[in-house]
């Protein structure tokens, strides 16, 4: 009893230290004298305004509080909006409008889909079928879950995939242990799902919005279009190399306590049989979800559907769940608003950094350091910058602030623009260190199997693996596949 009290007091003291650290970092940067302009290779200056410096200060505080979870992660998001308004970084209307951004509503609808799969029993049915196939070895359960997750992100948004797979993993984990406390297997299962959702999502334009946005920038600056199939041709091997490397990664760092779960296959078959025939609610739920997924997927190939917003499409599923009485008011109250607020805050600080010019100032300052570097070093520096930024802000924003600058510098170093685009897209899809980097990270956190600090610590070696894979692709694999990496003199 005394030991528990002592442990809780130490935890509280540490959280207080990191809470104060975040405040000190915020005040130190906010009160610091004006910082020098960033200057690109063409001599254009990018000044850092007082508002931009304030945005960076909030960015530092939020990052510290999120990593060490000094308060609930959703509360940190509220602090982001409050500080923008109080310190006149942006108006309150602008800061808090971002909390209802379409991307946040997309995440909300994706979480609701996961709830429906759980409530109707579809999740249990899928989980038992999968376990009957992969068997009783925990290493194969890891692999089976990762492969299914990665494959699904080829045809639907990785946020929706994570929300769909998450309840399935809860069902699988319940068969591993009935104890409530975290285990290595639990950590690996849920963190792995988040990581692999990112790895799989880079393979097609359907996995996330970042691909279409980056190609739009590329087309506008370089004047060349990248097709759906060209993107998949270069990304497919990288996505699947990362999927299998991540499986090996978790078998090394989070090897399950049990090698096998004796009797699991038979138990899964029995539980699947006990569910009986598929119910009307399961059929209706499946039809609603897959109709929305089909509509979102067809937007990329049928021009007449392209103007339809994906958030509006997926929110139709939420409305229909209540119309068909699959969900009721109690279910609405059970939504993990902590996770929704987390992404609302991430959206707000990301847009704040963009609108105040702070993000562009950071990108220019970083990339000009490498304006006389070897072409390979320059490409890797871009990849590193995008990887770090996408852990803190939307990956779309991370690409938007770095790609234009990189493509301006590239001709001076005889670097082909294609390799910059693809290297940026690879790392933008895999923010392994912070929960705010991608929706699957936050969805996995809802399992309570790991802390934000643990996620960050495992993310460091995982990010090193990612950078090594990017280096291999840039220097060896993509040139062999026909991608130009250096420009003609």
N, C-alpha and C positions, 0 to 999 in steps of 0.2 A: 504494500500500500504506500509506504513512504517513498519507495523507489519510483513508483508511478508519479507521485506528486513532484519529486525532484526532476524527473524527465520532462514533465509538462512545464515546470518552471524554466528549465533550460531552453526548451523549445520556444517558450514565450519570450525569454530574454533575447534569443537569437533573432526572432522575428522583429523585435523592437529595434535591435541594432540595424537590421537591413531596412526597416521602415525609415529610420533616421538617415541612413546612408542615401536612400532615394531622395529624401527631402534636401539633404546637403548638396547632392549632385545637381538637383533642379535649381536651387538658389544660386549655387556657384556659377553655373553657366548662364543663368538668366541675368545675373548682376554683373557678369564679366564685361569688360569694355568691348566695343564692336570688333568683330573678327575681320581679317583681310578678305578682299574679294577673291573668288575663284576665277582663274583665267584659262580659257581653252586654247588649243594650239593655233587657232585663227586670231587670237588676241581679244576675243570677246570676253567681257567681264560679267561675272555673276555675283552681285553683292548679296550679303546675308543681312536681311532687314532685322529690325528688332523683333518683329513677329516671327521671322524664321528662326532666330536664336531662341525665342520662347518655345517654338515647336520642338526644337532639338532638346531643350531642357525637359519638357514634358515627356519626350521620347525616352530620355535617360531614366527618369523616375519610374515610368510605366514598366520599362524593361526590368529594372531592379525588383520592383514589387511583384511582377508576374513570375519571375524566375524563383523567388524565395517565398512567394505566396504569403506575404505579410498580412494581407486581408484576403477574403474571397476574391477570386480572379474577376468576377463580374463587378465587384465594388471598385477594383482598380480601374476598370473601364469607365465607371461613372466619374472617377477622379479626373480622367483624361478630359471629359467634356467640361467639368466644372473649372479646371485650371485654364482651359482655353478661354472661357468666358470671363473669369475673374482677373486674369492677367492680360486681357485684351489681345490675345493672340488671334482669335477669330470671334465673331459674334456668337452669342448663345444659340441663335437660330441655326447658324451654319454648323456649329459643333454638334448640336443634338439632332439636327436633321439626318446626319450620317448614321445615327443609331437605327434609322428605319430605311437605310439604303436597300435597294433591291437585292444586293448580295446577301445581306443579313436575313431578309425574308426568304431567300432561297434556302439558307441554312435552317431556318425555322421549319419550312415545309419538309426538308429532308429528315429532320429529327422526328417530325410527325409520322412520316412514312415508316421509320424504324419502330415507333410506338405501335402502329397498326399491325406490322408484321408480328410483333410480340403478342398483342392482345388477341388477334385472331387465331394464333397457333401456327401460322405459316412458318415462323422461325423455327419452332421445335421440329416441325415436319422436315424442313430442309436440313437442320442440324443432325437429326437422327439418320437421315439418308446418307449424309456425307460421312458420318462416323462409321457407318456400316461398310463404307467403301474404303476409307483410309486405314481402318483397323485400330489397334490398341497402343501402338508405339507413339509416344508423345512427339517425337521428332517428325513423324509423318503427319500428325495432326497439325503441327506448326506449318509444314509444307503445304498440306491440303488447303488450309485456311488462307495462306498467302497466295497460292496460285489462283484460287477462286476470286479473291479480292482483286488481284492484278488483272485478271481476265475480264472481270465485269467493268473495270474502269476504261476498257477499250470502247465500250458502247454506251456508257452513261457517266454522268459527272461524278468525280471521286467523292464529293460530299454525299451524294445520294447513295453511292456504294457503301461508304462507311456507315451511314445511318441504317442501311439494310443489313449489313454484315454484323454490326455491333450486337444486336440482340441474339443473333445466332451464336456468337462467341460466348455470350453470357450463359446460354444453354449448355454449350460444350464445357465451359468452366465449372458449372454446377455439378457435372458428372465427375470432375477431377477431384474436387474437395467440397465439403459442406461447411467448412470453416470460413468465417467472414474475413479473416486477415489476409493481406496480400501474399502472393507466392511468386517465385521466379517464373513459373509457367504462366501465371496470370499477367505479369508484367510483359513477358515476351509476346504473349498472344495479342494483347491490346496495343502495345507500342508498335509491335510488328505490323499489325493491321494498318495503323496510321501511316507508317513508313512506306509499306508496299502499295497502299492506295495512291501515294504520290508517285512512286516508281512506275506503276502501270498507267497512270493518267497522262504521261508524256507521250505515249505511243500514238494516239490519234487526237484529232481536234475535238472529239466528243468528250474527252476526259476532263477538260477544264477550259475556262474562257481564255486563259493566258495565251494559248497557241494562236487563236484567231487574232487577238490584239497585237501580238508580236509580229505576225505576218503582215498585218495592216501597216505597222510602222515600217517594216522592212520594204514593203512595196512602195510606200510613199517616199522613202529616202533613197533607196537603191534603184527603184523602178523595175523590179522583177518580182513576179508572183511565185509563191511556193504552193504547190498543190497539196490536197489532202493526202494523196498517196506518196508524194515525195517526202513529206514530213514523216509518215509512218515508216517508210523505207529506211530512213536514217535513225529513227528513234526506237524501232522495234528491238534491235539487239541490245541497246543500252537499257531499255526498260526491263527486259527479262534478265540481263546480266545482273542488274541491281536487285531484282526480286530474289534470285537464287543466292547472291552474295549476302543479302539481308537475312535469309534463312540460316546461312552459315554463321553470320554475325550473332544472331540470337541463340544459336546452339552453343556458341563459344561464351558469350557474356551472360546469358540467362538460360542456361541449360536446365530443363525441368527437373524438379526434385525426384520425380518418378520416371523411369525409362518406359514403363508401360502402365496401362490401367487395366488390370486383369478383368476379363469378362465384359469389357466395354462394348465390343462389337455385338455380342449377344444382347446386352442390356439395351443398346440403341435400337436393335431390331424389335425387342419387346415393347419398348416405349413408343416406337413408331407404329406398331400394330395396335397399341392401346388407344392411339389417337382416332382410329377408325377412318371412315371415308372422309374425304375433303368436304368441308361445310360450305354453305351458301356464302357466308361472310368471307371466308377465305378466298372463294372464287371472285366475289365482287371486288375485294381489296386488291387481288392480283391483277384483275382486268383494269382497274383504275390506275394502279401504279405503272403497269407496263404500257398502257395507252399514253400516259404522260411521257414516259421514257422514249417511246417510239416517236411521239410528236417532237420532242426536243432533239432527237437524233436526226430526224428528217429535215430539220431546219438547215443543216449543213449541205444537203444535196438537192433539195427542192427549193428553187428561188422564191416561189410564191409564199413559202412558209417562213422565209428568213426574217421578215419584219416582226414576227411574233416573238415577244419577250419570253425567255426561258423561265424567269421567275413567275410570270403570270401563268404560264402553263403548269408549272409544278404546284402553284398555290391552288389551282383547280382541284388537285387531288385532295388537299386539306378540306376544301369546302365540301366535296363529294363524300368524304368520310363522315362528316356530320349530317349531311342530307340523308345518307343511307343508314344512319344510326349505328355505324360501326364504332364511332367515337361519341362521347357525350361530354358534358361540361366538366365532370370530374377529371377526364383525361386531359382537357385543356389546362387544368390547374396542375397537372403532374409534369408538364413540360419542364425540362431543366433550364430554367431561365438564366442561371449562372453562366451556362455555355453560350446562350444567345447573346447575353450582355458582353461576354468576352469578345465575341466577334464584332459586336457593335462598336466597342471601344477601339478595337484594332482598325476598323474601317475609318473611324473618326481621326485617329492619329495619322493614319496613312494619307488620307486626303488633306489633312492639315499640313503635313510635311510637303506635299505636292503643291498646294495652293500658295503657301508662304515662300516657296522657292528653296526651302531648306534641303529638300531631297536633291534637287539639281545641283546645289552648291556642294553637297557631299560627293555626288557622282563625279563632277568635274575635278574637284580636288584630288580624288582617289585616282582617276584614270590618267590624269596628266603626269602623275608620278612615273607612268610607264610609257610615255610618248616616245622615248628613244630606246625602248627595250626590244629584245628579240621577239619575233612575232608570236612564238609559243608562250612566252612569259606574259605578253600583252593579253592574249586570249584567256589565259588562266587567271589573270588579274580581274578581268571582267566577270568571269564565272564566279570567282571568290566574292566579289562585291555583290553580285546579284544574290548569291547564296546567303550572305549575311543579312542583306536588306529584306529578303523575302521571309526571314524568320520574324521580322518585326512588323512589316506592313504587307498589304496585299501583294501577291506575286505579280499581278498585272501592273501595279504601280512600280514595283522594283524594276521590271523590264522597261516600263515607260520612261523612267528617269535615267537609265543606264544605256539602253540600246542606241538612242539617237546620238549621245556623246561618243560612244564607242565607234559607231559607224562613221562619224566625222574624223576621228583619229586614225581609223584603220588604213585609209589609202597612204598615209605618210609612212606606215610600217610595212606596206605591201601585204596586208592581210586581207584575205577574201571575206566579204561580208557574210557569206553563208555560214562559215564556221563560228562566227560571233553569234549569229542568231541561234543556231542549234545548241551551242554550249550554254548560252543563257537560258534557253528553254529547259534544258536538262536540270540544272540546279534550281531553277524557279519552281519546279514541281516537287522538290524534296527538301522542305524546311524541317530538319530533324531536331532542332534545338529548343524552340519555343512553341508553346501551345497555340499562340496566336498566329503562327506561320501558316496554318491550313486548318480547315474545318475538321478533317479526320483526326487531327491531333487532339482537338478539344472534345470531340465525341468519344475518343478512346479514354480521355481523362475521367469521363463520367463513370467509368468502371470502378474508380477509387483503388485501383491496383498500384498506382504510382503517384508520386508527387511531381509538381512542376520542376523541382530541383533534380529529381532522378531522371526525368525526361531530358533535361538539359545535359546532364552528365553522360548519358548513353548517346546523346546526339552528337557529342564531340567526336568520338571515334567513328561513328556512322558517317558524319560529314567528311571526315578524312578519307574514308573509303569512297565516298561519292566523288571527291575531287580527284582521287587516283583513277577512277573509272573515266571521268571526263578527260583527264590527261591521256589515257590510253586511246579514247575515241578520237581526240583531236590529232594526236601524233601518229597513230597507227591505223585504227579501224576505219574511220571515215575517209581518209585518203585512199585506202584499199577499195572502198565502196564507190569511189568516184567523186567524192566531194572535194571541191577546190578549197585549199586552206591558205594558199598564198596567191596574191594578185599578180597579174602579168606586169612586168616593168613598164 
